[in-house]
Amino acid sequence: MNILSFQETERILSKYKIPFCKTEIFNSKEKAFLFAKKIGFPVALKVHGQKVFHKSEIGGVKINIKEEDFDLAWEEIISNVEGKIIEGVLVQEMFHGNEVAIGMNRDDQFGPTIMFGLGGIFIEIIKDVSLRVAPIDKEEAEKMIKELKGFKILDGARGNPKANINSLVNMLVNISNLALKEDQIKSIDFNPVIVNNSKALVADFRIIV
Amino acid sequence: MNYIFNPKKVALIGASEKENSVGLGLAKNMLSDNVFFVNPNRESVLGVNCYDKITDIKEDIDLAVIAVPSRIVKSIVDDCVLKKVKGVVIISGGFKEVGNQKEEEEIRDILRENKISLIGPNCLGIISENINASFSYATPQKGSIAFLSQSGAIINSVIDRAGFSKIVSYGNEADLELVDFLEYLDKDKQTKVIAIYLEGIKDGRRFMEVARKIKKPIVLIKAGRSKLGSIAVGTHTGALSGNYDVFVSAMKQIGVITVDSIEELIDFSKALASLPKCKNGVGIITNGGGLGVLAADYCFEYKIDLPELSKETLTKLKELDGVENKINPLDIIGDAMPQRYRIAMDALLSQKDIGGLIVISAPQTMTDHQENAKIVIEMRKKYPLKPIVCCFHSGELEDIPNYGDVLRAVKSIKKLYE
């Protein structure tokens, strides 16, 4: 069981038209800095490696990094993951909105299943998720989103920004297509996917092969 | 499959008179002029002559029911092939569920080669309008619910709680599988709803593909939801129980109703089997205020609309002497005699935006449940497109569902919207 390389992840996401935050992988701090500058600060740094399953727990993730803090953040991450085999460190744009989670798993009896939930505590503690067996069409994807108890949060409750539901619908349908065609992929964990009123972007990806 | 459910002549191999034996249970249930008993160790069973072998019977046999020790099942199956039977039910256990997969496949292959359908092994048997080829403890009333069950004991526990068109204990599914029965029952004229007790599913995607096309409602209860439960499933039928959340989602996707209890399985099946769809809000009529209020609360909780009574309806209700508050839920008061039920039901059912009724007949001193029941039956005929469910203390309501708790009535009528 391995995490798919960044390059392959990028290829798969593009192939199935699944948009993600601007991201590049680096092993050199200088090159990473130049890229960060190009996409604009603040940025996120995330370690990526075949066997790095829980990157936050080992201190492999830092977000909202300003230009002046970049050097220190890079050094800290490198020292935190010392001894681990990594592919590199991802430099990623910060994109703001509601956090949701989308997953794919293969069930012994039903084959590929698609999961949708609100991010953060909603998924971990309240387990407010919806599930479907792939394939799903747009109509089914929309039902999945709307059946969440916390749907009102995406719908603009209490001053929350209204999420672009259509972009989430498309993402779910595209992941369903991916699941049916790419047998080598065992599971997908996109958490969070960030959605604002214009688009949804995958911010964190873990594709297991 | 028609030969299995509607056989002309049947043979029971392993008929017995031994007390508490499966062979005796089967013999008692199957006893009729069209049944032949086979048992080389006996002259007769229950006064019917026993043959040594099925091949000794002169008449053509459509269905052979086999209840012999597992080690001799194969030789009996060979005889059935020689006899050219059309279908076989193997009651005997001792196959895949205890690890004897090879023996089971061997028997299945012999029968398949000879185009003989097989139900089982390891099952309670089958029941149809024409035959009870099972060792169930009773024979059910005729009805329009078909019940497919992976457990024989669950069949026994519901057998006197509803009327059934067919009951199938499908056992290890060596040949005929759950999906085959779904396809058969969808075309079966006597069946209006299909109820299923399921532990494990062989191929989830195939089940979805078939069940999606079934036009009749399917109500299903799945066991093996918890970790402990799924281990128990493994030892019970040798099936894999799988992830319950995925299962429920899959069923929702294809329009199969999943329920939480056997009581709900029967409650919903009864409503779906005997009543039309509910196309609008419901009216509540009660002779007990409290029960009416509870019913209204439950309707709110389950998002069932309670339309206000229209001017026309209120005019019709003027005949209700002694009833002051005329709202929906309509409390016709504890001293309601049958005439009040008649006026109330007729008035509410004639209101356009009332699509169905919940009628409560609580046991007050003066209540005449029997007469009230007659009025319900009469109204059901007068308004055939509007479902009526009841909470009657007693009274003969024929096929109109009657529930012991208003919550059960509300949840059941809710199923008539989906």
Interface residues (C-beta under 8 A of the other chain):
Chain A: D107 D108 Q109 F110 G111 T113 S130 L131 R132 V133 E140
Chain B: G200 I201 D203 G204 R205 M208 L240 G242 N243 D245 V246 F247 S249 A250 Q253
